[in-house]
Amino acid sequence: DWRREARTRVQEVREARSARIERAGWLAHSAVPDLKESGGGLRDSVILRALVATWLIDVPHEESESLRNALLDVRDALHEVNGRRVERLDVDVIPEVARRLDMGAEELDLHTRQLGRRIAHLSSLAWRRIDRAVEPTRKPKISPTGPVVTRVAEGVGLLDGEVIIMQRADPATDPELALRAAAAAAREGQPLSAGSAARLAATLGEMPQPWPTSSTRLMVDLLTAGAGLVRVWDELDFAGVIDRWLPEWESIRLRGSSSPVHSFTVDRHSLETCVFAADVQRDVARPDLLAVAALLHDIGKG
């Protein structure tokens, strides 16, 4: 029944998932993650299975199940420690849960968040594939020479609802290409292709030191793009591009905050601050300084 009606029913699943994540946040970035309900949690793992069962798309089965089983191990240990079925990985129980899994407390926290991060990434890719499968209007236009790519910046195009690095562009000799692609994707409100992000990470040339004015301007364009920043930054961070731009980012990635008023990990809090700052950039004399300060205000917490 699910497979037969999947083309219409997947939208119901998507809406329920969005409402759930709005309530529970993201496993990788919430201050107190919910192993089951958070985006990238166990429910998302079940949805991945369901999307594959439609026969509309496929995902890496072995990796998906390995991530799910590893997260179940954490939840089993959490249940044992609490003596009841709870899903929130509170700070005060992490040391005991970690001991049961032969880990350190900080190691367990990072391990769990990395699992959620990868599950969320697989889910994002799966939903994009579902969109292409069930919405014919999203299919790319085809010319006699291949799919039609809309140019949005030098060496950067829009294809099938994703921002891509064009085939003839060369990240090795044009290190600003990654900045142009990121700024364009955030500005357009479109995802950056996972394949293009991986290509950038593998072939991106070294930025001149110090960065030229054109590069810093592109970075500011990215940071002031608003809500579109978060998805694009996450894609580049997952691929490994952000570390090329900002090596210090590694020390705050997925790091929990000691402040009880923070709702996110330090890295996500920094990005959310940029999104907030973008809304008020017209109220200040130097929006570029505001954007960079928003990104870096907690960089020392690593």
N, C-alpha and C positions, 0 to 999 in steps of 0.2 A: 504493500500500500504506500509506504513511504517513497519507494523508488518511483512508482507510477505517478505520484502527485508532487514529486520533488520540485519541479519547476515553479510551482506556486507556493508550496509549503516552506521553502527555504527562507522566504522573506519573513514569515512568522518567527522562525528560529532566530534570524538576525535581529529582529526587533526585541525579542525577549533577551537575547544576549546583550544588546546595547543597554537595556534597562538594568540588567544585572550588574554590568560593569560600572554603570553610573552609581549604583548603590555601593558596590564592594571595592571599586578601584582596580588597580593592576597589581598582580602578585610581585612583579619585579620592582615596583616603585612605591607601593603603599608603605606607610610607616609601620602598620601592623597588618601584614598580608593575611588574606583568607585563602587557605590552600584549595578550597573547593570552589568558591563563588567568584573569586577575583579573576580578571582577565589574565589568561595564561595559566589558569588553575585546572583542577580536575574536570570541571564541567566543560571547559574548552577542549580538553582532550577527548571527551565523549562526543562533542560536536564534530571534531575532526573525523572520528570514526563514522559518524552519521553522514557527513558530507561525502566521504569516500563511498559509502554504501549507495549513494544516489547513482553511481556510475557516470556522473557528469565530470568528475575531476579525480585526480590521484594526489597523494602526498607520500613522502618517504615513510613507508610503514614501519620499518625497523627502528628508525630514529624516533618516530612518534611514540611507539610503544615503549621504547627504552626510557624516554622522558617521563611518560605516564607512570611507569613502574617505579622509577626513582622518586617521583613525587609521592606516590602511595607509600613508599618506605618511610618518608618523613612524616606523613600523616599517621601511619600506624604507630610510630614512636611517640608522636604527640598524644594520641589516644591513650597509650600505655601510661605516660607520665601523668595525665590528668585523670585517668580512671573513668573517663566518659568521652563521648563523641563530641569533640570540639574541633573547629576548623581554623581558628585564628592563632597564628604563631606569635603569641605575646612575648615581649622581651624577657619577662621573668622566667619563662619556662624553657627558653632556648638553651641555656647551659645543660640542663638535665636531658633534654631531647638530643642534644649534640653528643652527650656521653653515651647514650644508648646506640648511637650510630658511629661511635668511635671517631668523632670529630671534635674540633674546638668550636666554641660558641660562634666566633666570627666566621669561621670556615663554613659552618652550617648555614648561617644567615646568607652568605654570599652564594653558596651552593644552591639553596632553595630559590633565591631570586634569579640565578642564571637559568635554572630549569624553567621558571615562569617566563623569563624573557624569550627563550627559544620556542616554547609552546605558543606564546603570543605571536612570534614572528611567523611560525608555520601557519597559524590561524589566519593571519593577515594575508599571506600568499594564497591560502585556500579560498578565502572569500573573494579575492580579486579574480581567481579562476572561475568561481561560481558566477560572478557578474558577467564575465565574457561568455559563459556557457548559456545563461538564461536570458540575456538581454541582447538580441540581435543588433540593436542600434549601436552597441558598443564595439561591434566588430570593425577592425580597421578597413579603411578604403584600400582597394587594390588597384594598382596601375599595371601596365604591361611589364614594368621593370620591378614590381614588388609592392609591398605595403607603402602607403603614402604617409610620410612623416611631416608633421607641422613644425617648422623651425621656431623655437622660442628664445634662443640665444645662440651665440657662436658655438658650433659643435654640439648643441643641445636641441633635442626635438621632443615632440609629444606624439606618442604612438599608443593607440588602444587604451587611452586613459592613464598612461604612465609617462613620466619624463624619462628619457633615455639619453645615453651618450651615442652620438651618431657614429656610424661605422668608420668613417674616414678621420674622425677626431683622434688625436693622439695625446692621452694624458701624460705620457712620459716627457714630451717636449712642451706641453702646455699645462703646467700644474694648476693654473687658475680655472681649468675646465671643471674641476670638482666644485669649486665655489660658484661658478656660473650655473651649473646644474642644480645645486642645492638651492640657491636663491630663486631660480626660476620655478622649481617644484613647489617651494613654500609659497611663493607669490601666486602661482596658479591654483594652489590648493589641491594639487595632484600628488600622488605617491611617486617617489623616485624608484625606478625599476631596481629590483634586488640584483638582477644580473649586471646592470650598469654600476651599481654600488660596489659589487664584487670586482668588477673590471677596474674601477678606479683604485680600489685598495691594492690590487695586484700590480698595477702599472704606473701609478701616479708618480710624477717626477718630484724632486725636492723643490720646495718653495724658496725663493731668494731670501736671504736674511740681511737686513730686516725686510719685512713684507713691503712690496711697492704699494703706492697709494691706491691703485686700481684693485688690489687684492683686499685691502682693508675696507674699501668701500663695498665690495661684494659681500664681505663678512657682515658688515653692518646691515646691508640689505636683507641678508638671511635672518639676522637676529631681530629685525624690526618687522618681519613678515606677519607676525601675529600667530594665530593658532596653527597655521600650516607648518610652523617651525618644528614642532615636536615630532611629528611623524617622519619628516625628512631627516632630522638630526638622528633619530633612533635608527633609521635604516643605515645611515652612514656610520654610526657608532657600531652597529652590529657587524658591519663589514670590516671595520678597522680603519676607516678614513679619519675619524675624529682624532685619534691618537697621533696622526701625522701632523695635524694642525695644532693640537694642544696636548702635548704629552702629559701634562699634569692632570688631565681629565681621568686618566686611569685610576688615580688614587681616590677619586670621589664616586666612581661608577658603582651604582647599586649599594652605596654605603648608607646605612641607616643613620638617622640624625639623633643626637642626644637630646634635642630640644622637644619637649612634649607638644609644642604648638605647631610643629611641622607635620604635614600630612603625607609627605613624600620622602624618598631617599634624597640625599644631597644633590645628586646629579639632576634628577627630575625636578626638584625644587628650584634649581638654578634656571632650568628651561622655562618652568611655569612663571618665574619672575620676569623672564624676557617677554613672555606673552603678555603679562600684565603691563610691563613697561611700554610695550608697543601701543597699548590703548591710550597712553598719556603722553606719547612722544611729542605731540604738537603743543604741549603745555610747557616745554622746556626749551632753553636756548640751544642746547647741544644734545640732540637725541642720540647721536653716535656714542657720546660718553655714557649716557644713560643705559644704552643697550649693552655696551661692553661691561659696565659696572654690574648690571643685572646678571650677566653670565658668570662673572668672576667673583662675585661678592662672598662666596663660600668656598672658593677654590683651595683655601688653606686648611680646610677641615680634613683633607686627606692625610 
